């Protein structure tokens, strides 16, 4: 094939492998990476099993992109180990690449070629050709609902259809692990839902899906979430288990001045709160908390709600700081 291509507590609930499957198809052990004086990853461990969708969730600068590049063998491992299907990616990068499919954040299609021509070019990079390649292309076109667009130039496709062509390219050589970097970037809500339906179907077929994201609602759909912060793994569990660490309900308080209200609540009723998206958040420990908060904040209170905790609350509790998504044009 052509050569292309802590001091914090960690919430860990080991993921159960698929029935009959005891070995992960993607293993990350003690991964450490440094750029000049900046440490991007610090002793990161991760196992991904067939049929799982694992979301690597983190804010800008958390190390997601570095981890993705290491998994893709685009940059060498400095310390630690990555294995794909028991193949050491450092010692045998070409063999490891044969076992992974890659969907980059930036589009990789040649928009001047048709859908089929893009697949044929991808197949050639993996050493496929002739009738076998044509058959595989036809299979991917049918699987991703692209058969009726096979002769269309990719420049004529919508963003959602282009993503489906990217998926077809990534799965053309039948990898056991599919890696996706911020796969929903640029997609409208309906295209995002269609993308996730495809990922869930691939996982049902036994493919291990590993994706990076800064979107909480995207991570909620994953089988498991690994949270990164400043290069450290701070959580690795199912979305529901992470939410359960916060208790059954969370109070969200909208006020004119969150910082002032935070101090007032702490000093007056000894209530510890966190500021998330300009609102105060606290665990609901008793029904009496709501009237006490209302009495303490008084006329400055704009709204108060009680609801189930979200992943953002879990991240803030684990790291002690709010989750800040990626700004436009930045990488992580």
Buried (B, 14 or more C-beta within 10 A) or exposed (E): BEEEBEEBEBBBBEBEBBEEBEEBBBBBEEBBBBEEEEBBBBBBBBBBBBBBBBBBBBBBBBBBBBBBBBBBBBEEBBEBBBBBBEBBBBEBBEBBBBBBBBBBBEBBBEEEBBBBBBBBEBBEBBEBEEEEBBEBBBBBBEBBEBEEBBEBBBEEBEBBBBBBBBBBBBBBBEBBBBBBBBBBBBBEEEBBEBBBEBBBEBBEEEBBBBBBBBBBEBBBBBBBBBBBBBBBBBBBBBBEBBBBBBEEBBBBBBBEEBEEBBEBBEEEEEBEBBBBEEBBBBBBEEEEBBEBBEEBBEEBBEEBEEEEBBBBBBBBBBBEEBBEBBEEEEEB
